[in-house]
Amino acid sequence: MAPPQAHPFSFIAKALIFSVSLLPLAWLGWRVWQDALGSNPVEALSHFTGDWTLRFLLLTLAITPLRRLSGWQWPLKVRRMIGLFAFFYACLHISVYLIFDQFFDWASILEDVTERPYITVGFAAWLLLIPLAITSTNRMMKRLGRRWQQLHRLVYLIGLLGVLHYLWLVKTDFREPLLYAGLLAALLGYRLWWRAHSATLTRSTR
């Protein structure tokens, strides 16, 4: 018997979201090519990649509420891809810091990680993303079983650390990090409400 083929819509959705997810990188490359990063290009690179890391993290967390509220199933098929793009932009973000900000000065990097809280939590968030990226394949999902879902719940903590990293980084204008914090609070709050609602329904049907 031939193996089941993927639904054409699923393939198109994945291809489209993959292409769209690369647009920020293409835009960044164009700005670099045009020397349009402003007077502090390293800061511009860092902020751009950091912003898109948070955006993809929030998109990953938005998949489950979107599925439950809309009834659509296809978002689940692209959730891991979006999560991997969050990891990809996080790697770009930390690479900007290691290469262009610190020039691989490991002593200075270690001092920053241990003494500057916003770098501490940002570095911790990136480290926690690594096992999620490594175990993002179907093979690892089957191998880990229930532990896979438990491991990937770390994304909630990663989201909190990412928002905290941004809040501690900003010195004056807190509007954007507070917007991310509000979106994260809404997404996590929805999950708490759903869990409580489901528990109530379970008790009422017994």
N, CA, C and O of each residue as an XYZ file, in Angstrom:
824
protein
N       0.851     -1.193      0.000
C       0.000      0.000      0.000
C       0.884      1.239      0.000
O       1.854      1.309      0.754
N       0.557      2.211     -0.835
C       1.355      3.429     -0.929
C       1.118      4.287      0.304
O       0.001      4.325      0.819
N       2.159      4.986      0.795
C       1.991      5.858      1.958
C       1.055      7.001      1.632
O       1.014      7.452      0.488
N       0.289      7.489      2.626
C      -0.637      8.597      2.383
C       0.118      9.848      1.973
O       1.165     10.171      2.534
N      -0.428     10.549      0.983
C       0.204     11.755      0.504
C      -0.326     12.964      1.264
O      -1.472     12.988      1.714
N       0.545     13.973      1.395
C       0.147     15.193      2.091
C      -0.922     15.921      1.280
O      -0.881     15.925      0.049
N      -1.861     16.526      1.963
C      -2.903     17.290      1.300
C      -2.268     18.476      0.580
O      -1.403     19.142      1.147
N      -2.687     18.759     -0.684
C      -2.093     19.869     -1.438
C      -2.156     21.194     -0.699
O      -1.215     21.984     -0.765
N      -3.269     21.453      0.015
C      -3.385     22.707      0.749
C      -2.328     22.816      1.825
O      -1.780     23.894      2.058
N      -2.034     21.690      2.490
C      -1.007     21.682      3.524
C       0.352     22.052      2.939
O       1.095     22.834      3.531
N       0.673     21.490      1.776
C       1.948     21.804      1.134
C       2.016     23.272      0.736
O       3.037     23.931      0.936
N       0.914     23.785      0.166
C       0.881     25.191     -0.259
C       1.012     26.118      0.948
O       1.740     27.109      0.900
N       0.301     25.791      2.032
C       0.369     26.621      3.240
C       1.780     26.662      3.795
O       2.277     27.722      4.176
N       2.431     25.490      3.841
C       3.789     25.437      4.361
C       4.756     26.227      3.477
O       5.605     26.963      3.980
N       4.622     26.069      2.152
C       5.501     26.788      1.234
C       5.297     28.291      1.344
O       6.258     29.060      1.317
N       4.034     28.707      1.470
C       3.732     30.131      1.569
C       4.275     30.722      2.862
O       4.888     31.789      2.849
N       4.054     30.033      3.978
C       4.508     30.547      5.271
C       6.029     30.528      5.351
O       6.629     31.421      5.949
N       6.658     29.518      4.753
C       8.125     29.486      4.709
C       8.658     30.708      3.961
O       9.598     31.360      4.417
N       8.057     31.012      2.819
C       8.504     32.152      2.014
C       8.276     33.472      2.747
O       9.149     34.339      2.763
N       7.104     33.618      3.348
C       6.787     34.853      4.068
C       7.710     35.035      5.270
O       8.094     36.156      5.604
N       8.061     33.927      5.916
C       8.929     33.998      7.097
C      10.339     34.455      6.756
O      11.067     34.936      7.624
N      10.722     34.307      5.507
C      12.046     34.765      5.067
C      12.054     36.224      4.628
O      13.122     36.800      4.418
N      10.878     36.827      4.488
C      10.809     38.216      4.041
C      11.530     39.188      4.980
O      12.211     40.092      4.497
N      11.403     39.032      6.324
C      12.166     39.939      7.193
C      13.672     39.856      6.947
O      14.366     40.873      6.967
N      14.173     38.641      6.716
C      15.600     38.491      6.439
C      15.970     39.158      5.117
O      17.019     39.793      5.009
N      15.107     39.012      4.113
C      15.358     39.649      2.825
C      15.360     41.173      2.964
O      16.193     41.862      2.375
N      14.408     41.686      3.757
C      14.335     43.134      3.989
C      15.580     43.624      4.727
O      16.120     44.685      4.414
N      16.027     42.844      5.706
C      17.237     43.210      6.433
C      18.450     43.200      5.504
O      19.286     44.102      5.558
N      18.544     42.187      4.659
C      19.647     42.128      3.704
C      19.646     43.315      2.760
O      20.702     43.853      2.428
N      18.455     43.726      2.325
C      18.352     44.896      1.450
C      18.822     46.158      2.168
O      19.525     46.981      1.582
N      18.443     46.310      3.415
C      18.868     47.489      4.178
C      20.387     47.497      4.371
O      21.023     48.548      4.296
N      20.957     46.325      4.618
C      22.413     46.236      4.736
C      23.065     46.611      3.406
O      24.037     47.366      3.378
N      22.529     46.083      2.308
C      23.073     46.356      0.974
C      23.015     47.843      0.638
O      23.914     48.385     -0.006
N      21.937     48.493      1.087
C      21.742     49.908      0.800
C      22.371     50.818      1.854
O      22.240     52.040      1.789
N      23.058     50.206      2.830
C      23.674     50.967      3.920
C      22.632     51.863      4.602
O      22.850     53.054      4.824
N      21.486     51.238      4.924
C      20.363     51.995      5.467
C      20.024     51.583      6.898
O      18.860     51.599      7.298
N      21.044     51.216      7.659
C      20.811     50.794      9.045
C      20.956     51.930     10.055
O      20.798     51.721     11.258
N      21.257     53.126      9.563
C      21.362     54.262     10.466
C      22.751     54.452     11.036
O      23.722     53.845     10.584
N      22.822     55.305     12.036
C      24.123     55.663     12.613
C      24.708     54.572     13.496
O      25.912     54.561     13.753
N      23.856     53.644     13.967
C      24.322     52.542     14.815
C      23.837     51.224     14.208
O      22.838     50.669     14.664
N      24.531     50.717     13.187
C      24.048     49.519     12.483
C      23.987     48.281     13.360
O      23.102     47.446     13.173
N      24.906     48.137     14.317
C      24.889     46.957     15.176
C      23.619     46.949     16.028
O      22.974     45.912     16.181
N      23.270     48.100     16.573
C      22.041     48.198     17.366
C      20.815     47.934     16.508
O      19.868     47.284     16.951
N      20.835     48.445     15.263
C      19.708     48.214     14.349
C      19.563     46.729     14.035
O      18.451     46.201     14.030
N      20.680     46.053     13.773
C      20.646     44.612     13.508
C      20.120     43.840     14.715
O      19.308     42.924     14.578
N      20.592     44.221     15.889
C      20.190     43.530     17.114
C      18.699     43.701     17.374
O      18.001     42.734     17.678
N      18.214     44.933     17.254
C      16.799     45.178     17.522
C      15.908     44.487     16.487
O      14.871     43.925     16.837
N      16.308     44.528     15.231
C      15.505     43.923     14.169
C      15.367     42.417     14.383
O      14.258     41.885     14.353
N      16.482     41.735     14.597
C      16.438     40.285     14.781
C      15.756     39.910     16.086
O      15.063     38.894     16.150
N      15.942     40.721     17.133
C      15.268     40.452     18.399
C      13.763     40.609     18.290
O      13.006     39.801     18.827
N      13.327     41.658     17.589
C      11.889     41.877     17.396
C      11.252     40.700     16.671
O      10.180     40.233     17.057
N      11.909     40.223     15.624
C      11.318     39.127     14.851
C      11.371     37.800     15.595
O      10.535     36.925     15.367
N      12.337     37.649     16.474
C      12.336     36.463     17.336
C      11.088     36.441     18.208
O      10.404     35.423     18.304
N      10.797     37.582     18.845
C       9.608     37.661     19.695
C       8.330     37.491     18.893
O       7.394     36.836     19.350
N       8.281     38.068     17.713
C       7.075     37.963     16.886
C       6.793     36.515     16.499
O       5.646     36.068     16.533
N       7.839     35.789     16.134
C       7.624     34.384     15.772
C       7.279     33.543     17.000
O       6.496     32.599     16.896
N       7.844     33.866     18.144
C       7.466     33.157     19.376
C       5.986     33.367     19.681
O       5.271     32.422     20.016
N       5.533     34.617     19.563
C       4.128     34.901     19.834
C       3.216     34.246     18.803
O       2.127     33.781     19.138
N       3.661     34.209     17.552
C       2.889     33.507     16.521
C       2.757     32.024     16.849
O       1.694     31.431     16.666
N       3.851     31.431     17.338
C       3.812     30.019     17.737
C       2.778     29.795     18.832
O       2.019     28.828     18.792
N       2.754     30.693     19.807
C       1.807     30.561     20.914
C       0.377     30.866     20.480
O      -0.575     30.442     21.135
N       0.223     31.594     19.386
C      -1.119     31.955     18.920
C      -1.786     30.837     18.125
O      -2.990     30.895     17.872
N      -1.025     29.824     17.728
C      -1.581     28.766     16.877
C      -2.718     28.019     17.567
O      -3.776     27.817     16.971
N      -2.513     27.607     18.811
C      -3.550     26.833     19.514
C      -4.835     27.634     19.713
O      -5.912     27.120     19.410
N      -4.768     28.879     20.213
C      -6.016     29.659     20.298
C      -6.683     29.853     18.942
O      -7.910     29.802     18.846
N      -5.893     30.075     17.888
C      -6.459     30.240     16.546
C      -7.206     28.985     16.115
O      -8.298     29.067     15.552
N      -6.616     27.831     16.379
C      -7.264     26.581     15.989
C      -8.565     26.372     16.756
O      -9.580     25.978     16.182
N      -8.524     26.641     18.058
C      -9.713     26.409     18.870
C     -10.833     27.390     18.536
O     -12.002     27.005     18.523
N     -10.500     28.625     18.271
C     -11.518     29.635     18.007
C     -12.082     29.549     16.597
O     -13.248     29.870     16.367
N     -11.244     29.112     15.643
C     -11.662     29.074     14.240
C     -12.133     27.693     13.791
O     -12.919     27.571     12.851
N     -11.642     26.650     14.476
C     -11.937     25.298     14.035
C     -11.020     24.806     12.928
O     -11.149     23.668     12.479
N     -10.092     25.653     12.481
C      -9.142     25.250     11.443
C      -8.113     24.294     12.020
O      -7.686     24.443     13.165
N      -7.718     23.313     11.222
C      -6.694     22.368     11.645
C      -5.328     22.654     11.008
O      -4.298     22.257     11.552
N      -5.315     23.343      9.855
C      -4.055     23.533      9.146
C      -3.001     24.320      9.927
O      -1.812     24.085      9.711
N      -3.380     25.267     10.850
C      -2.316     25.962     11.579
C      -1.394     25.027     12.365
O      -0.218     25.334     12.564
N      -1.936     23.870     12.818
C      -1.091     22.928     13.559
C       0.027     22.379     12.688
O       1.090     22.017     13.192
N      -0.208     22.315     11.379
C       0.787     21.752     10.467
C       1.963     22.692     10.224
O       3.007     22.271      9.727
N       1.790     23.959     10.574
C       2.883     24.926     10.347
C       3.455     25.457     11.661
O       4.355     26.296     11.653
N       2.933     24.967     12.791
C       3.383     25.502     14.075
C       4.862     25.244     14.313
O       5.583     26.137     14.757
N       5.320     24.028     14.021
C       6.732     23.728     14.250
C       7.635     24.543     13.330
O       8.729     24.945     13.727
N       7.182     24.788     12.103
C       7.964     25.614     11.193
C       8.120     27.036     11.742
O       9.208     27.611     11.706
N       7.029     27.584     12.243
C       7.082     28.930     12.807
C       7.990     28.954     14.031
O       8.741     29.907     14.235
N       7.917     27.898     14.849
C       8.813     27.801     16.005
C      10.273     27.739     15.601
O      11.129     28.332     16.257
N      10.562     27.021     14.520
C      11.942     26.952     14.039
C      12.415     28.290     13.499
O      13.595     28.620     13.614
N      11.517     29.061     12.915
C      11.899     30.400     12.478
C      12.168     31.306     13.675
O      13.031     32.181     13.604
N      11.444     31.110     14.769
C      11.753     31.851     15.992
C      13.178     31.540     16.441
O      13.925     32.440     16.826
N      13.549     30.262     16.389
C      14.901     29.861     16.761
C      15.925     30.438     15.779
O      17.002     30.875     16.185
N      15.587     30.437     14.497
C      16.478     30.969     13.471
C      16.779     32.448     13.722
O      17.939     32.859     13.700
N      15.741     33.244     13.959
C      15.963     34.670     14.205
C      16.628     34.905     15.559
O      17.360     35.880     15.726
N      16.379     34.021     16.527
C      17.082     34.124     17.812
C      18.576     33.878     17.620
O      19.403     34.540     18.246
N      18.922     32.920     16.749
C      20.341     32.657     16.470
C      20.986     33.845     15.763
O      22.136     34.184     16.043
N      20.252     34.479     14.849
C      20.770     35.692     14.217
C      20.979     36.788     15.259
O      21.975     37.510     15.230
N      20.026     36.897     16.174
C      20.090     37.928     17.221
C      21.325     37.751     18.097
O      22.062     38.705     18.346
N      21.544     36.535     18.557
C      22.698     36.314     19.429
C      24.005     36.383     18.645
O      25.043     36.737     19.204
N      23.963     36.047     17.347
C      25.160     36.152     16.509
C      25.591     37.602     16.345
O      26.784     37.907     16.343
N      24.611     38.496     16.208
C      24.940     39.931     16.117
C      25.677     40.366     17.376
O      26.663     41.100     17.307
N      25.190     39.907     18.527
C      25.838     40.266     19.796
C      27.242     39.684     19.885
O      28.184     40.394     20.236
N      27.390     38.401     19.572
C      28.689     37.733     19.716
C      29.724     38.272     18.722
O      30.887     38.464     19.077
N      29.298     38.514     17.477
C      30.246     38.859     16.419
C      30.490     40.359     16.334
O      31.632     40.812     16.394
N      29.413     41.128     16.192
C      29.576     42.552     15.896
C      29.643     43.435     17.133
O      30.214     44.524     17.092
N      29.057     42.962     18.241
C      29.089     43.756     19.466
C      30.301     43.402     20.322
O      30.994     44.288     20.821
N      30.554     42.113     20.489
C      31.623     41.676     21.381
C      32.860     41.144     20.663
O      33.900     40.961     21.295
N      32.771     40.892     19.366
C      33.914     40.391     18.587
C      34.524     39.126     19.220
O      35.743     38.954     19.265
N      33.641     38.260     19.700
C      34.041     36.990     20.313
C      34.984     37.180     21.505
O      35.859     36.351     21.757
N      34.793     38.277     22.226
C      35.554     38.502     23.468
C      34.848     37.727     24.575
O      33.954     38.253     25.238
N      35.260     36.464     24.773
C      34.529     35.563     25.660
C      34.541     36.021     27.119
O      33.586     35.774     27.855
N      35.608     36.679     27.532
C      35.651     37.186     28.907
C      34.604     38.272     29.113
O      33.920     38.303     30.136
N      34.488     39.163     28.129
C      33.490     40.226     28.210
C      32.082     39.657     28.105
O      31.166     40.127     28.780
N      31.908     38.650     27.261
C      30.599     38.007     27.109
C      30.176     37.353     28.421
O      29.037     37.510     28.861
N      31.092     36.626     29.038
C      30.788     35.967     30.309
C      30.428     37.001     31.376
O      29.516     36.784     32.174
N      31.140     38.114     31.387
C      30.836     39.176     32.351
C      29.445     39.743     32.107
O      28.699     40.001     33.052
N      29.094     39.936     30.832
C      27.758     40.441     30.502
C      26.675     39.474     30.955
O      25.682     39.881     31.558
N      26.870     38.188     30.662
C      25.856     37.186     30.987
C      25.634     37.080     32.489
O      24.511     36.843     32.935
N      26.685     37.252     33.264
C      26.580     37.084     34.719
C      26.198     38.366     35.454
O      25.718     38.307     36.586
N      26.405     39.526     34.824
C      26.215     40.778     35.546
C      25.134     41.691     34.966
O      24.707     42.634     35.631
N      24.689     41.425     33.741
C      23.665     42.284     33.136
C      22.391     41.465     32.966
O      22.319     40.607     32.086
N      21.379     41.722     33.805
C      20.196     40.853     33.848
C      19.509     40.664     32.502
O      19.056     39.559     32.203
N      19.419     41.713     31.676
C      18.690     41.544     30.412
C      19.426     40.600     29.468
O      18.800     39.909     28.665
N      20.753     40.570     29.563
C      21.517     39.615     28.759
C      21.404     38.219     29.365
O      21.349     37.229     28.635
N      21.370     38.135     30.685
C      21.223     36.836     31.356
C      19.945     36.135     30.918
O      19.976     34.965     30.536
N      18.812     36.851     30.972
C      17.539     36.211     30.625
C      17.443     35.954     29.113
O      16.855     34.962     28.681
N      18.030     36.860     28.315
C      18.022     36.638     26.870
C      18.830     35.419     26.478
O      18.410     34.630     25.633
N      19.991     35.268     27.095
C      20.841     34.110     26.816
C      20.166     32.827     27.289
O      20.246     31.794     26.625
N      19.499     32.900     28.447
C      18.777     31.726     28.957
C      17.657     31.318     28.008
O      17.445     30.129     27.770
N      16.935     32.307     27.463
C      15.859     32.006     26.525
C      16.401     31.315     25.277
O      15.790     30.373     24.771
N      17.545     31.780     24.782
C      18.133     31.153     23.598
C      18.568     29.716     23.899
O      18.357     28.819     23.082
N      19.168     29.499     25.057
C      19.581     28.142     25.432
C      18.378     27.199     25.511
O      18.460     26.044     25.094
N      17.269     27.695     26.046
C      16.079     26.855     26.178
C      15.447     26.548     24.826
O      14.754     25.542     24.675
N      15.685     27.416     23.843
C      15.161     27.158     22.505
C      15.886     26.008     21.806
O      15.319     25.349     20.934
N      17.132     25.772     22.190
C      17.944     24.764     21.488
C      17.320     23.367     21.562
O      17.162     22.726     20.523
N      16.957     22.868     22.763
C      16.357     21.518     22.784
C      15.016     21.456     22.054
O      14.652     20.403     21.532
N      14.281     22.558     22.008
C      13.018     22.557     21.273
C      13.276     22.432     19.773
O      12.555     21.726     19.066
N      14.313     23.126     19.294
C      14.649     23.030     17.870
C      15.151     21.631     17.516
O      14.788     21.077     16.478
N      15.983     21.071     18.382
C      16.554     19.750     18.122
C      15.468     18.674     18.076
O      15.563     17.727     17.296
N      14.449     18.820     18.900
C      13.402     17.789     19.003
C      12.164     18.152     18.188
O      11.072     17.669     18.487
N      12.310     18.982     17.176
C      11.153     19.445     16.413
C      10.743     18.489     15.293
O       9.771     18.758     14.588
N      11.453     17.394     15.116
C      11.131     16.458     14.035
C      10.079     15.443     14.473
O       9.882     15.212     15.665
N       9.407     14.842     13.492
C       8.416     13.805     13.795
C       9.061     12.615     14.500
O       8.463     11.994     15.379
N      10.291     12.312     14.096
C      10.988     11.176     14.696
C      11.212     11.397     16.189
O      10.994     10.494     16.997
N      11.653     12.616     16.553
C      11.885     12.907     17.964
C      10.564     12.969     18.728
O      10.500     12.602     19.901
N       9.529     13.429     18.066
C       8.213     13.492     18.710
C       7.737     12.094     19.088
O       7.219     11.886     20.185
N       7.913     11.134     18.176
C       7.513      9.757     18.461
C       8.422      9.130     19.511
O       7.966      8.373     20.368
N       9.701      9.451     19.436
C      10.670      8.850     20.362
C      10.437      9.307     21.798
O      10.565      8.518     22.735
N      10.091     10.592     21.971
C       9.916     11.131     23.318
C       8.525     10.880     23.882
O       8.336     10.868     25.099
N       7.552     10.681     23.001
C       6.195     10.421     23.475
C       5.635     11.596     24.265
O       5.698     12.739     23.812
N       5.087     11.317     25.450
C       4.499     12.376     26.272
C       5.537     13.386     26.728
O       5.209     14.549     26.963
N       6.766     12.962     26.853
C       7.817     13.883     27.299
C       8.050     14.997     26.289
O       8.524     16.076     26.645
N       7.713     14.731     25.012
C       7.888     15.756     23.988
C       7.011     16.968     24.289
O       7.470     18.109     24.225
N       5.754     16.712     24.614
C       4.840     17.813     24.923
C       5.275     18.545     26.186
O       5.196     19.771     26.255
N       5.734     17.795     27.183
C       6.209     18.422     28.408
C       7.425     19.304     28.136
O       7.532     20.406     28.674
N       8.335     18.817     27.301
C       9.521     19.595     26.963
C       9.148     20.876     26.227
O       9.691     21.944     26.512
N       8.227     20.765     25.287
C       7.887     21.920     24.456
C       7.009     22.939     25.167
O       6.733     24.008     24.623
N       6.572     22.620     26.367
C       5.909     23.639     27.182
C       6.896     24.694     27.679
O       6.493     25.722     28.222
N       8.180     24.435     27.492
C       9.180     25.446     27.808
C       8.986     26.719     27.005
O       9.503     27.774     27.373
N       8.241     26.626     25.903
C       8.028     27.811     25.073
C       7.324     28.905     25.871
O       7.512     30.087     25.581
N       6.513     28.539     26.874
C       5.858     29.551     27.706
C       6.904     30.328     28.494
O       6.866     31.558     28.547
N       7.832     29.608     29.102
C       8.901     30.257     29.864
C       9.792     31.074     28.937
O      10.220     32.172     29.294
N      10.069     30.548     27.758
C      10.905     31.272     26.791
C      10.242     32.583     26.394
O      10.911     33.611     26.288
N       8.939     32.553     26.176
C       8.222     33.782     25.855
C       8.329     34.806     26.965
O       8.548     35.989     26.705
N       8.174     34.357     28.211
C       8.302     35.264     29.357
C       9.713     35.854     29.441
O       9.877     37.052     29.670
N      10.718     35.012     29.256
C      12.104     35.493     29.309
C      12.387     36.468     28.169
O      13.097     37.457     28.354
N      11.829     36.188     26.986
C      12.038     37.080     25.850
C      11.450     38.455     26.087
O      12.093     39.465     25.801
N      10.238     38.504     26.606
C       9.600     39.789     26.903
C      10.354     40.512     28.013
O      10.551     41.725     27.942
N      10.773     39.781     29.030
C      11.537     40.387     30.124
C      12.867     40.943     29.607
O      13.291     42.023     30.018
N      13.516     40.214     28.717
C      14.759     40.671     28.085
C      14.544     42.017     27.399
O      15.366     42.924     27.532
N      13.462     42.142     26.681
C      13.173     43.389     25.960
C      12.841     44.512     26.938
O      13.316     45.635     26.768
N      12.035     44.228     27.955
C      11.662     45.251     28.930
C      12.886     45.796     29.672
O      12.995     47.001     29.897
N      13.796     44.911     30.046
C      14.992     45.354     30.767
C      15.998     46.054     29.855
O      16.825     46.840     30.316
N      15.917     45.760     28.560
C      16.830     46.384     27.611
C      16.470     47.844     27.358
O      17.344     48.705     27.262
N      15.160     48.109     27.252
C      14.700     49.448     26.888
C      14.929     50.426     28.036
O      14.710     50.104     29.204
N      15.376     51.632     27.673
C      15.664     52.656     28.690
C      14.544     53.684     28.825
O      14.281     54.162     29.929
N      13.882     54.032     27.726
C      12.898     55.118     27.783
C      11.530     54.716     27.232
O      10.550     54.700     27.976
N      11.449     54.393     25.945
C      10.163     54.126     25.305
C       9.777     52.658     25.495
O      10.336     51.768     24.854
N       8.812     52.423     26.386
C       8.421     51.051     26.732
C       7.208     50.576     25.947
O       6.696     49.490     26.218
N       6.737     51.355     24.985
C       5.483     51.002     24.316
C       5.569     49.660     23.593
O       4.671     48.830     23.732
N       6.620     49.438     22.832
C       6.699     48.190     22.064
C       6.873     46.966     22.948
O       6.144     45.989     22.774
N       7.832     46.980     23.915
C       7.928     45.795     24.788
C       6.664     45.548     25.597
O       6.316     44.400     25.874
N       5.969     46.626     25.981
C       4.714     46.440     26.710
C       3.636     45.850     25.814
O       2.782     45.099     26.284
N       3.667     46.185     24.518
C       2.731     45.568     23.575
C       2.968     44.067     23.502
O       2.020     43.283     23.548
N       4.242     43.663     23.388
C       4.568     42.233     23.368
C       4.156     41.571     24.676
O       3.640     40.453     24.682
N       4.388     42.271     25.785
C       4.012     41.716     27.089
C       2.505     41.515     27.169
O       2.040     40.506     27.699
N       1.729     42.481     26.639
C       0.279     42.358     26.650
C      -0.206     41.197     25.795
O      -1.111     40.463     26.194
N       0.398     41.029     24.613
C       0.024     39.912     23.740
C       0.353     38.577     24.396
O      -0.439     37.637     24.336
N       1.521     38.497     25.022
C       1.905     37.258     25.706
C       0.957     36.962     26.855
O       0.549     35.817     27.046
N       0.601     37.994     27.626
C      -0.324     37.805     28.747
C      -1.674     37.305     28.242
O      -2.295     36.445     28.867
N      -2.128     37.847     27.105
C      -3.409     37.408     26.550
C      -3.355     35.951     26.101
O      -4.292     35.188     26.337
N      -2.253     35.569     25.452
C      -2.121     34.192     24.956
C      -2.006     33.191     26.099
O      -2.604     32.116     26.049
N      -1.240     33.540     27.127
C      -1.112     32.642     28.277
C      -2.393     32.640     29.105
O      -2.797     31.602     29.631
N      -3.035     33.811     29.219
C      -4.292     33.896     29.950
C      -5.382     33.057     29.300
O      -6.195     32.441     29.989
N      -5.394     33.035     27.966
C      -6.368     32.201     27.254
C      -6.161     30.732     27.592
O      -7.126     29.993     27.787
N      -4.907     30.313     27.660
C      -4.635     28.913     27.979
C      -5.110     28.559     29.386
O      -5.669     27.483     29.601
N      -4.891     29.457     30.342
C      -5.357     29.210     31.705
C      -6.884     29.136     31.743
O      -7.459     28.287     32.423
N      -7.534     30.044     30.997
C      -8.999     30.017     30.954
C      -9.489     28.716     30.328
O     -10.432     28.107     30.832
N      -8.862     28.285     29.237
C      -9.289     27.062     28.563
C      -9.129     25.849     29.465
O      -9.980     24.960     29.491
N      -8.021     25.826     30.207
C      -7.807     24.686     31.112
C      -8.880     24.654     32.198
O      -9.423     23.593     32.509
N      -9.186     25.824     32.778
C     -10.209     25.888     33.821
C     -11.585     25.553     33.248
O     -12.375     24.857     33.885
N     -11.868     26.049     32.048
C     -13.154     25.781     31.389
C     -13.309     24.294     31.091
O     -14.378     23.721     31.302
N     -12.243     23.674     30.601
C     -12.291     22.252     30.279
C     -12.490     21.409     31.530
O     -13.225     20.422     31.519
N     -11.815     21.816     32.626
C     -11.978     21.086     33.880
C     -13.412     21.192     34.386
O     -13.963     20.223     34.908
N     -14.023     22.385     34.228
C     -15.402     22.567     34.651
C     -16.349     21.700     33.837
O     -17.261     21.090     34.394
N     -16.142     21.638     32.515
C     -16.984     20.807     31.669
C     -16.848     19.324     32.011
O     -17.826     18.577     31.997
N     -15.603     18.912     32.321
C     -15.366     17.520     32.676
C     -16.118     17.143     33.947
O     -16.719     16.071     34.023
N     -16.084     18.025     34.946
C     -16.770     17.738     36.205
C     -18.301     17.725     36.005
O     -19.012     16.947     36.640
N     -18.782     18.591     35.121
C     -20.252     18.680     34.931
C     -20.819     17.485     34.175
O     -22.013     17.198     34.269
N     -19.957     16.780     33.417
C     -20.446     15.628     32.648
C     -20.287     14.313     33.401
O     -20.679     13.264     32.890
N     -19.734     14.348     34.578
C     -19.571     13.104     35.335
C     -20.883     12.717     36.004
O     -20.948     11.696     36.689
